[in-house]
Amino acid sequence: MATELATGELRITVLGSGTAIPVADRFPAGYLVQSRSATLLVDCGPGTLRRLAQVDVDLGAIDAVFLTHYHTDHCADVGPLLFALRSPRYRGRKPLHVFAATGLQRFLDTLATVWPWTLPRDYELHVHELAPGELSFADLKVTALPIRHTAQSLGYRFDAASSKSVAFSGDADECAELVELARGVDVFVCDAAFPDAARVEGHLTPGLAGAHAERAGAKSLWLTHFYPECEGVDVAAQARSTYRGEVVVAQDLLSVTLHK
C-alpha cells in the first residue's frame, strides 16, 4: 500500500468491521488512519496485526494506538503488538503512543503481570490517559468525546490540516456527543451492530446511525461493527431511511483516500 499523502489528505482503512462473534470475513474492530506525518490505529482487536500485514503496513510504521474502550474485541491485539515490537528488528524505533480513557495504565500493567514480555524493550512507550477534549498529534487535530457505551468509552475525530476529517464512534448508543463528534465530518465510521428490528442496548442500528449522521451533517456514513444478525439484511437501506448522504457498508480491507 502506498503511504505518501499530501498535506491535508487522509487515508482510512478498515482492518476489522466485525465483533467478538467470529465470522469468516470480518475481524473484530480495528482501523488504520494515515496522514502525511502519522500512521495510527483506532482500536486493535484480534487480527489487527494480520490485517496490517495484508495491507503492507509494517509495525515499525505505527505511531500511535487510540482505543475507544477496553472490551476485548477492541483491544486484544495490544498485547501481541507490544510483544512484536520487542523484536530486534524494531530496536531503537520511534516511540509508540497509546491513548485511551482512564484505566489505560492499569490495563497495560495488568497485561504485563500475565505477559511480562509486553513491557517495552529498546523503544519508548508513552501512555496517555485522556479526558474529553482536543489534542495535537503530528499533523492531526484529535478530538476525544465520551460516548454512551461503557464508563471508559471515547469516540475520536481526526482533522488533517484544517482539511479532511474522519470520526469514529466506537461502540455506541444514542447520545448527543456522537452528533458533536461527527459535525460536518467527511467520513463518520459508526457502530451499526444490529438491524433496526433487533436493537440491543449499548449499540446503534443502521437507522439510528443514519439519524445521528444526518443531525451532524456528516458527508459520508460508514456502517461497521456488524454482528451476525446483520447478515442478509439491507443495512444500507435502513441507514438511508434516516440519512441523505453517502452510505458505505464497511468491509475488511476497504481503503479510501480523502484528497484535498
C-alpha positions in Angstrom: 0.0 0.0 0.0 1.4 3.4 -1.0 1.7 5.7 2.1 2.8 9.0 0.6 0.0 11.5 1.2 -0.2 15.2 0.5 -0.7 17.7 3.4 -4.3 17.6 4.5 -5.1 14.2 3.0 -6.2 11.2 5.0 -6.3 7.5 4.2 -8.8 5.3 6.1 -8.5 1.5 6.0 -10.9 -0.9 7.7 -8.9 -3.6 9.4 -11.9 -5.1 11.2 -15.6 -4.4 10.7 -16.9 -7.2 12.9 -17.3 -8.0 16.6 -16.4 -10.6 19.2 -18.5 -13.2 17.4 -16.3 -14.9 14.8 -17.4 -14.8 11.2 -15.2 -15.7 8.2 -14.8 -12.4 6.5 -14.9 -9.8 9.3 -12.3 -9.4 12.0 -13.1 -7.5 15.2 -12.7 -3.8 15.5 -9.6 -2.1 14.0 -9.0 0.8 11.7 -5.9 2.4 10.1 -5.7 6.2 9.8 -2.8 7.6 7.8 -1.9 11.3 7.2 1.2 12.8 5.7 3.0 12.6 9.0 1.2 10.0 11.1 0.2 6.3 11.0 -2.4 5.5 13.6 -4.6 2.6 14.8 -8.1 3.2 16.1 -8.8 0.1 18.2 -6.7 -3.0 18.0 -9.0 -6.0 18.1 -7.9 -9.6 17.5 -6.5 -10.0 14.0 -5.5 -6.3 13.6 -1.8 -7.2 13.2 -2.6 -9.7 10.4 -4.7 -7.2 8.6 -1.8 -4.7 8.8 0.4 -7.3 7.1 -2.2 -7.8 4.4 -2.2 -4.0 3.6 1.6 -4.0 3.7 2.0 -1.7 6.8 4.9 -2.7 8.9 4.5 -2.4 12.7 7.5 -0.1 12.7 5.4 2.5 11.0 2.7 2.7 13.7 3.0 6.0 15.6 0.0 5.6 18.0 -2.9 3.5 19.0 -6.2 5.1 20.1 -8.5 2.7 22.0 -12.2 3.5 22.1 -12.8 1.3 25.2 -11.5 -1.8 26.9 -13.7 -4.6 25.5 -11.6 -7.5 24.2 -12.8 -7.2 20.6 -11.3 -3.7 20.5 -8.0 -4.1 22.3 -6.9 -7.8 22.4 -4.1 -7.3 19.9 -2.4 -4.6 22.0 -0.5 -7.4 23.8 0.7 -9.0 20.6 1.7 -5.6 19.3 3.8 -4.8 22.3 5.4 -8.2 22.2 6.2 -7.9 18.5 7.8 -4.5 19.0 10.4 -6.2 21.3 11.9 -7.9 18.3 15.4 -6.8 17.4 14.2 -5.6 14.0 12.4 -2.8 15.8 15.3 -1.8 18.1 15.5 1.9 18.5 12.3 2.5 16.7 10.3 5.8 17.2 8.2 6.0 20.4 4.8 4.3 20.4 2.0 6.3 21.9 -1.1 4.7 23.3 -4.2 6.8 24.0 -7.4 5.8 25.9 -9.6 6.8 28.8 -8.8 6.5 32.4 -7.7 2.9 33.2 -5.1 2.6 30.4 -2.1 2.3 32.7 -3.9 -0.3 34.8 -4.8 -2.2 31.6 -1.2 -2.2 30.5 0.2 -3.1 33.9 -2.3 -6.0 34.2 -1.1 -7.2 30.8 2.4 -7.1 32.0 1.7 -9.2 35.1 0.5 -12.0 32.8 2.7 -11.3 29.9 5.9 -9.6 31.1 7.2 -9.6 27.6 4.7 -6.9 26.7 7.0 -4.4 28.6 8.8 -2.1 26.1 12.4 -3.0 25.2 14.7 -0.8 23.1 11.9 1.7 22.4 9.8 4.2 24.3 6.1 3.5 25.2 4.2 6.7 26.0 0.9 6.1 27.8 -1.8 8.8 27.6 -5.0 8.6 29.7 -7.4 11.1 28.1 -10.1 13.4 29.4 -12.6 14.6 26.8 -11.2 17.4 24.7 -8.7 18.2 22.0 -5.0 17.5 21.4 -2.5 17.6 18.6 -0.7 14.6 17.3 1.8 15.0 14.4 -0.2 16.9 11.7 -3.6 16.0 13.1 -6.0 17.6 15.5 -7.6 14.9 17.6 -10.9 15.3 19.4 -12.0 12.8 22.1 -15.5 12.8 23.4 -17.3 10.4 25.9 -19.7 8.0 24.2 -22.6 6.1 25.7 -21.4 2.5 25.9 -19.1 2.0 28.9 -17.8 4.4 31.5 -14.5 4.5 29.7 -15.8 4.8 26.1 -14.4 7.5 23.9 -15.1 8.5 20.3 -12.4 10.1 18.2 -12.2 12.6 15.4 -9.1 13.3 13.4 -8.8 16.5 11.4 -5.9 16.9 9.0 -4.5 20.4 8.5 -8.0 22.0 8.6 -8.9 19.9 5.5 -10.1 16.3 5.6 -11.6 14.6 8.6 -12.8 11.3 9.9 -14.7 10.4 13.1 -15.1 7.0 14.9 -17.9 6.3 17.2 -16.5 3.1 18.7 -19.3 1.1 20.2 -22.1 3.5 20.9 -25.7 4.0 21.9 -27.7 7.1 21.3 -26.1 10.3 22.6 -25.6 13.9 21.7 -21.8 13.6 21.7 -22.0 11.5 18.5 -23.5 14.4 16.7 -20.9 16.8 18.1 -18.1 14.4 17.2 -19.3 14.0 13.6 -20.3 17.6 12.9 -19.5 18.2 9.2 -17.1 15.3 9.1 -16.0 13.9 5.7 -16.3 10.3 6.9 -18.2 9.1 10.0 -17.3 5.5 10.9 -20.2 4.4 13.1 -21.5 1.4 15.0 -24.4 -0.3 13.4 -24.2 -3.5 15.3 -27.7 -4.9 14.9 -30.6 -4.4 12.4 -33.3 -1.8 13.2 -35.7 -4.5 14.3 -33.3 -6.2 16.6 -31.7 -3.4 18.6 -29.5 -4.3 21.6 -28.9 -1.8 24.4 -25.4 -0.2 24.1 -25.3 -0.3 20.4 -26.7 1.6 17.4 -28.7 0.2 14.5 -28.2 1.4 10.9 -31.3 3.6 11.2 -30.0 5.2 14.4 -26.5 5.6 13.0 -28.1 7.4 10.0 -30.1 9.7 12.2 -27.0 10.8 14.1 -25.1 11.3 10.9 -28.0 13.3 9.4 -28.1 15.6 12.5 -24.3 16.0 12.3 -24.3 16.8 8.6 -21.7 14.2 8.0 -20.8 13.9 4.3 -20.4 10.1 4.3 -21.5 7.4 6.8 -19.6 4.1 7.0 -21.6 1.5 8.8 -19.5 -1.0 10.8 -19.2 -3.4 13.8 -21.7 -5.9 12.4 -22.9 -8.8 14.5 -24.0 -11.9 12.5 -27.7 -10.8 12.9 -26.9 -8.2 10.2 -26.1 -10.9 7.6 -28.6 -10.9 4.8 -30.1 -7.5 6.0 -30.0 -4.4 3.7 -28.4 -2.3 6.4 -27.6 0.4 3.9 -31.3 0.8 3.1 -32.1 1.1 6.8 -29.4 3.9 7.2 -30.8 5.7 4.1 -34.2 5.9 5.7 -32.8 8.4 8.1 -29.8 9.9 6.3 -29.5 11.6 3.0 -25.7 11.4 2.5 -23.5 8.6 1.1 -23.8 5.3 2.9 -20.9 2.8 2.8 -21.2 -0.7 4.3 -17.7 -1.3 5.7 -15.8 -4.4 4.6 -12.5 -5.6 5.9 -9.6 -4.1 3.9 -11.8 -1.3 2.4 -9.4 1.6 2.0 -10.2 5.1 0.8 -8.0 8.2 0.5 -9.7 11.6 1.2 -8.0 14.0 -1.2 -7.8 17.8 -0.6 
